[in-house]
């Protein structure tokens, strides 16, 4: 893969500022994380290159925030995570969608060669559309779906809509903690998404979600002259060492892949 060329001085300066901010966020999250890291079994994501930059995969039972701007590939990442888990590793998965319909998500997955229908029929994968009227109902739906299937993988998209359940930031914070505690109790490895851009100062939309999570992976989509450049960075991951570089990311007809031996900024 060709390395990104950042063109004029203005673009180069902007991207250096982004790289600096990502590095600062990695340090801040590591400092804020007071829990002692323990060794865990690793769960393979199935996304080419990701497991290498995570030193073998996501520690089992971790709750990981998948963050980035619109169109950065978060939903595709989650679909690939569930599809590969069910198909390649025989690990059942649950997709809780707060926005898109299951039918539309199944069609979207086909664009990348992920045929979800046979996995759904075999009860290795389930997509649940949850109405946005009561947070306790959402928690009950998650508990029931994961328990019934004995799911090992969980994906919620998008967490940014969780704010609709709450009247203020304090209640939202309590809700995120309750969700994290439930997923820990259920023992599945979880990804949740939220929209953001790291230039804004916060990793997630409300600056809360990342502190309830064990890991933070940022997908970055930047326009450079007439080209969009995709990047990925692991800002935090309890239970494992991980790359602190910003790696190129590619989305093709086969889904996502990153390049662990390449870095966007040297």
Secondary structure in CASP SS format (residue, H / E / C, confidence):
PFRMAT SS
TARGET T0000
AUTHOR 0000-0000-0000
METHOD secondary structure of the structure
MODEL  1
X C 1.00
X C 1.00
X C 1.00
X C 1.00
X C 1.00
X C 1.00
X C 1.00
X C 1.00
X H 1.00
X H 1.00
X H 1.00
X H 1.00
X H 1.00
X H 1.00
X H 1.00
X H 1.00
X H 1.00
X H 1.00
X H 1.00
X H 1.00
X H 1.00
X H 1.00
X H 1.00
X H 1.00
X H 1.00
X H 1.00
X H 1.00
X H 1.00
X H 1.00
X H 1.00
X H 1.00
X H 1.00
X C 1.00
X C 1.00
X C 1.00
X C 1.00
X C 1.00
X C 1.00
X C 1.00
X C 1.00
X C 1.00
X E 1.00
X E 1.00
X C 1.00
X C 1.00
X C 1.00
X C 1.00
X E 1.00
X C 1.00
X H 1.00
X H 1.00
X H 1.00
X H 1.00
X C 1.00
X C 1.00
X C 1.00
X C 1.00
X E 1.00
X E 1.00
X C 1.00
X C 1.00
X C 1.00
X E 1.00
X E 1.00
X E 1.00
X E 1.00
X E 1.00
X E 1.00
X C 1.00
X C 1.00
X C 1.00
X C 1.00
X C 1.00
X H 1.00
X H 1.00
X H 1.00
X H 1.00
X H 1.00
X H 1.00
X H 1.00
X H 1.00
X H 1.00
X H 1.00
X H 1.00
X H 1.00
X H 1.00
X H 1.00
X H 1.00
X C 1.00
X C 1.00
X C 1.00
X C 1.00
X E 1.00
X E 1.00
X E 1.00
X E 1.00
X E 1.00
X C 1.00
X C 1.00
X C 1.00
X C 1.00
X H 1.00
X H 1.00
X H 1.00
X H 1.00
X H 1.00
X H 1.00
X H 1.00
X H 1.00
X H 1.00
X C 1.00
X C 1.00
X C 1.00
X C 1.00
X C 1.00
X C 1.00
X H 1.00
X H 1.00
X H 1.00
X H 1.00
X H 1.00
X C 1.00
X C 1.00
X C 1.00
X E 1.00
X E 1.00
X E 1.00
X E 1.00
X E 1.00
X C 1.00
X C 1.00
X C 1.00
X C 1.00
X C 1.00
X H 1.00
X H 1.00
X H 1.00
X H 1.00
X H 1.00
X H 1.00
X H 1.00
X H 1.00
X H 1.00
X H 1.00
X H 1.00
X H 1.00
X H 1.00
X H 1.00
X H 1.00
X C 1.00
X C 1.00
X C 1.00
X E 1.00
X E 1.00
X E 1.00
X E 1.00
X E 1.00
X C 1.00
X H 1.00
X H 1.00
X H 1.00
X H 1.00
X H 1.00
X H 1.00
X H 1.00
X C 1.00
X C 1.00
X C 1.00
X H 1.00
X H 1.00
X H 1.00
X H 1.00
X H 1.00
X H 1.00
X H 1.00
X H 1.00
X H 1.00
X H 1.00
X H 1.00
X H 1.00
X H 1.00
X H 1.00
X H 1.00
X H 1.00
X H 1.00
X H 1.00
X C 1.00
X C 1.00
X E 1.00
X E 1.00
X E 1.00
X E 1.00
X E 1.00
X E 1.00
X E 1.00
X C 1.00
X C 1.00
X H 1.00
X H 1.00
X H 1.00
X C 1.00
X C 1.00
X C 1.00
X C 1.00
X C 1.00
X C 1.00
X C 1.00
X C 1.00
X H 1.00
X H 1.00
X H 1.00
X H 1.00
X C 1.00
X C 1.00
X E 1.00
X E 1.00
X E 1.00
X E 1.00
X E 1.00
X E 1.00
X E 1.00
X E 1.00
X E 1.00
X E 1.00
X C 1.00
X C 1.00
X E 1.00
X E 1.00
X E 1.00
X E 1.00
X E 1.00
X E 1.00
X E 1.00
X E 1.00
X E 1.00
X E 1.00
X E 1.00
X C 1.00
X C 1.00
X C 1.00
X C 1.00
X C 1.00
X C 1.00
X C 1.00
X C 1.00
X C 1.00
X E 1.00
X E 1.00
X E 1.00
X E 1.00
X E 1.00
X E 1.00
X C 1.00
X C 1.00
X E 1.00
X E 1.00
X E 1.00
X E 1.00
X C 1.00
X C 1.00
X C 1.00
X C 1.00
X C 1.00
X C 1.00
X C 1.00
X C 1.00
END
